[in-house]
């Protein structure tokens, strides 16, 4: 009988009781995913959102007529950090100041590491 029954959420919005991570875990459990597979998919979702942020910034740069691989301070870093943070803000109890600090830290770390990797000959551009 259990295989014949299904679950359909009544609201598209996040649950008012569960955190974001708990909601994703519940959905994985409802689809009978093993915990390791479920947790792996959650991590993949976060990575996908980081890549979507990078894609968004590339799209905006093309619309602004910027050359390929050009640097735009902030636009290159903020969407890549912000989208995953917004997705996991409830799961990790992140408030707005924590998200802002994390995005700024990501931006600064990206700039510093890019310079270092350029000087070591690993990157072709210093950004």
ZAMARGU-4260 file (C-alpha; in steps of 0.2 Angstrom, whole numbers, plus 5000, padded with zeros to 4 digits):
<rodrens>
0) 5000/5000/5000 | 5014/5012/5004 | 5021/5011/4986 | 5004/5017/4980 | 5003/5032/4991
5) 5012/5048/4986 | 5017/5065/4994 | 5012/5082/4986 | 5017/5098/4996 | 5003/5110/4997
10) 5014/5125/4997 | 5029/5128/4986 | 5037/5139/4999 | 5049/5132/5012 | 5041/5124/5027
15) 5038/5135/5042 | 5045/5123/5054 | 5060/5114/5045 | 5076/5123/5040 | 5082/5122/5022
20) 5093/5108/5025 | 5080/5098/5035 | 5067/5101/5021 | 5080/5094/5008 | 5083/5079/5019
25) 5065/5076/5021 | 5063/5077/5002 | 5077/5064/5000 | 5069/5053/5013 | 5053/5053/5004
30) 5061/5048/4988 | 5070/5034/4998 | 5087/5040/4995 | 5101/5033/5006 | 5107/5046/5018
35) 5124/5047/5010 | 5116/5049/4993 | 5104/5062/4999 | 5118/5072/5008 | 5129/5071/4992
40) 5115/5078/4982 | 5113/5093/4994 | 5131/5097/4992 | 5129/5095/4973 | 5115/5108/4974
45) 5126/5120/4983 | 5139/5118/4970 | 5127/5120/4956 | 5121/5136/4964 | 5139/5143/4965
50) 5141/5138/4946 | 5124/5147/4942 | 5131/5162/4951 | 5146/5162/4940 | 5136/5159/4924
55) 5125/5174/4929 | 5140/5185/4931 | 5147/5180/4914 | 5130/5183/4906 | 5129/5200/4913
60) 5147/5204/4908 | 5142/5199/4890 | 5127/5210/4890 | 5138/5224/4896 | 5149/5221/4881
65) 5164/5216/4892 | 5177/5205/4883 | 5178/5187/4887 | 5188/5183/4903 | 5188/5201/4908
70) 5188/5206/4926 | 5173/5215/4935 | 5177/5217/4953 | 5162/5211/4963 | 5152/5204/4949
75) 5164/5190/4947 | 5163/5185/4965 | 5147/5191/4973 | 5134/5180/4964 | 5146/5165/4965
80) 5146/5167/4984 | 5129/5174/4987 | 5117/5161/4978 | 5124/5146/4988 | 5123/5156/5005
85) 5105/5161/5002 | 5101/5143/4998 | 5108/5137/5015 | 5105/5152/5026 | 5091/5143/5036
90) 5101/5126/5037 | 5116/5135/5045 | 5106/5149/5053 | 5114/5163/5043 | 5107/5180/5046
95) 5110/5195/5034 | 5126/5201/5043 | 5134/5184/5042 | 5130/5182/5024 | 5137/5200/5020
100) 5153/5196/5030 | 5155/5179/5021 | 5153/5187/5004 | 5166/5200/5007 | 5178/5187/5014
105) 5175/5176/4998 | 5178/5192/4987 | 5194/5196/4997 | 5200/5178/4997 | 5197/5176/4979
110) 5207/5192/4975 | 5222/5186/4986 | 5222/5168/4979 | 5220/5174/4961 | 5236/5185/4963
115) 5245/5171/4972 | 5241/5158/4959 | 5246/5170/4945 | 5263/5173/4953 | 5266/5155/4954
120) 5262/5153/4936 | 5246/5142/4939 | 5234/5155/4932 | 5236/5165/4916 | 5228/5181/4923
125) 5230/5189/4940 | 5211/5189/4943
</rodrens>
